[in-house]
Amino acid sequence: MNKLILITFFTFIYCNNFSQNYFQQEVNTKIDVTLNDKNNTLSAFEEIEYINHSPDSLEYIFMHIWPNAYRNNGTDMAIQNDENGDVDFHFADSINRGFIDSLDFKVDGEFVISAPDIDHIDILALVLKSPLAPGEKITITTPVQSKNTTRNLL
């Protein structure tokens, strides 16, 4: 019985000393959007309040721009569809594919560089002009144009 108590005690100490403190970034979004259902497009303006709850200062903020997963056959989504035997997207005309463009990011009213990921066209990094310290918040804005895929591809 004493051995069980000691093992439990040391396991608790080990887990507490080597576990990472949990945090989650806070993102509050406002989107003003217009749908054009004739050509499957969205026109929008997005405002994102980003609060850094991590213990680190951030030099970049990574953004997923999901509609670009539908841009071509080289995306992770397209490759996974091919591997699963779903070839509808693979042979789709480019007019039926989706994408996102017209992004023009500002942080707190100042233009920032957005650097696309070399290997993943549906991820980009916003390069902040100054590091975002723990507990600080910024406001990110951008216009957005998005083309949605046609229903027969989903």
N, C-alpha and C positions, 0 to 999 in steps of 0.2 A: 504494500500500500504506500509506503514512504517513497519507493522508487517511482511510482506513478505520479505522486504529487511533485517530486523533483523534476521529472520529465516535463510535466505540464507547466511548471514554473519557468524552467529554462526555455521552453518553446515560446511562452508568452514574452519573456525578456528578449529573445532573439527576434521575434516578429516585430516587436515594438521598436527595437533599435535599428533594424534594417529595412523597415517598411517606408515607403515614400508617402509624404503627406499628400492627401488628395486635394485637388483644386479643379475647378471648372471655369473656363472663361465665360464671360457674360456677353451675349450679343442680343441687342434689341433692334429690330428691323421695322422700317416703315417703307412701304412700296406703293407708289402711285402708278397704276398700270392700265393700259388700254389694250383690249384684244381685238385683232382683226381676224375674224373667223373665216373670211374668204380666202386668205392666203396663209393661215395658220401662223401668224406672227403676234408677238407681244412688243409693245413699246412701253418703257417704264423709266421711272426715276427712283433710285433706291437710296435710302439713308440708313446707315448702320451705326449704332452706338456700340463701341467695343470697349469693354472694361477688362483690364489685365488683372486677373486674380492669381496668376502664377507668382512664384517667388523670384522670377527672373525678369530683367528688362528685355523687351522684345525689339529687335531691329527689323523684323519682317512679320507680315501677317499673311498666311497662306489662305487663298480663296479657291473653293471648288466652283468651277463654272460648268455645271453639269450638262447643259445643252451641247457643249462641244464633244461630249461622248458620242454624239450622233453625227459628227461631221464626216468621218471617213472610216475605211476598213482597218485602220491602224490603231484605233483606240482600244483600251482594255475591254470595254463593253462589246465592241465588234468582234474582237478576238475570242472572247468568252462565248458569244453567240455562235461563232463558227465551230468552236470546240464542242458545243452542245448540239450541233447539227441543225441549228436554226439559221438558215441561209437567206431568209427574206431580206434582211438588212444588207447582207453582202452584195446582193444583186440589185439593190434598189437604185433608182435614178437619183442623181444628186439633188434634183428639185424636191424630192421627197425626204431628204435628210434634214437634220436639225443643226443648229449652231447658235452661238451667242456672239455678238459683236457690239461695236459702238461704245465699248467701255472706256470711260475717261475719268479715272479715279482722282478724287481730292480727299485729303485728310485735313480736317479742321479748316477747310476753305482753300488749302494750298495744293496745287497739283503734285502728284507723286508718281514715281516710276513704277510700272507694273511689269514684272519679269515673268514671262511664261516658262513653265517647266519644260525642259528639252524633251523629256520622254513622255509626258502626259499633257496633251493639249487641253485637258479639262481642269488643270490646276495652274494657278499663277501666284506669284508672291508680290505683295505690295511692299516696296522698299520705303521704310519710314525715314523721314528727314532727321529725326532724333529718336533715340530709344524710348519706348513706352515703358515707364517704370511700374513696378508692382503697385496696384491700387489706382493707377491713373486710367483715364478714359479718353478716347478720341471719337470723332465723328467722321465716318467714311461716306462719301457720296459718289454716285456715278449714274449717268444715263445707261440704259440697257436696250438693246434690240435683240430679240430672240426669235428664231424660226423653230417651230415645233415639227416633229416628224408627223407623217400621216398615220392614221390609226392602223392601217394594215401592217405597219412595221413593228408595232409594239407587242 
